[in-house]
Amino acid sequence: MTKIKRITPTDFRGEYMSAMSADFAILKTPIQIHDIAKTSGFIQVPTPLHRPEFNFIVHITKGTALQQVDANDIAIKENEILFVRQGNVTSLKEVSADAAGYIILFEDQILNQILSKQELIKLFSVNVVINLPNPDSLWLNSLFELLNTELYQAEPNLGICYSLFQAGLQKVFVSSTALNKSVNRSAEITFLFKELVYKYYIEQKSVLFYANELSVSENYLHRCIKESIGESPKEWINKVSILQSQLLLRDLTKSISEVAFELNYGDPSYFGRLFKKIVGSTPSEYRTSITQDLSE
C-alpha cells in the first residue's frame, strides 16, 4: 500500500523552498525556524497539500497569510498566531508581499519535554487563530529572533533553544483568554479521539473502535465530539479519510478505484459519493482541477 506523502521537518525546505539561495543554512534539528520576511519569496505558494510529520506555528507581525488546515482556510493577520498539529492536511495558500514574522516547525518530542498534557490539549484544541495584544506579540517576536540566532549558530545549544521556545509558549498561554480556560472532559476526549483518527483512519473507520480505545461508550464519544467540534465522530473520521484521499489523487498514475481501495473503502462508488459530499466535487473533477493547476 502506498503511504500518503508525509513531510518531515528536514524535508520542508527541499520540498517548498527549492529556489532558495545556497547561502541559507539547512537546519536538521528537532526545532526549526524560518523568518517569513526573508524566506516567503522562496516558498512556492500555494504549497501542495501535504501531511507534515511535525507541528508548526505561524506568527505574523506584519501583513497576512492564508493557511489551509484540513478543510478550512484560515486567515492570519498582524499579531496573530496559528498552531497546527501534525497529522493535519495542510497547505500554505497565500503570503502577502509585506508579510513578516516566523514559522516554527517542531517535533512532538519537544512538546512532551516542555508542556504538560493539559497544556498540550489546550494548545491544539482551540483550533482557531489566537490574537495577541500588540506588546505581547512584539515580545514574542523578539524571543523568536533570539531563537533564530541560536538555531543558526554553527553548533546551536538545543537546551537554550527549547528553553526559549518554552518561554514563548508560556507567553502565549498567559496572553490568550481562550488558552486560560480549564480543559473539560469533552475537550480532552476530542483531542485524544483526533490523535487516534490521524493514526488509524485507514484501517479503522468504526466509531466503536475509537470508543473502545478511549474506554468510553459510543454514545458518550458522540456527545463529546458533537459538543466540541459540531460534528459526529463518524463525520470526522470520514472527513479525515477524504482529506487524505486528496493527497493520493495527486498521483495521476493511480486510478480513483485504487485510491478508494488504499483508503480501505471497498466500494469506489460509495467513496465517490462521500468525496463529493465533503469536498464539493467528484474525485474525477478534483483531479481535473489539479491537472489544470499544474499546466498553468
Secondary structure by P-SEA (a helix, b strand, c coil): cccccccccccccccccccccccbbbbcccbbbbccccccccccccccbbbbcbbbbbbbcccbbbbbcccccccccccbbbbbccccccccccccccbbbbbbbbccccccccccaaaaaaaaacccbbbbcaaaaaaaaaaaaaaaaaaacccccaaaaaaaaaaaaaaaaaacccccccccaaaaaaaaaaaaaaacccccccaaaaaaaacccaaaaaaaaaacccccaaaaaaaaaaaaaaaaaccccccaaaaaaaaccccaaaaaaaaaaaccccaaaaaaaaaaaaac
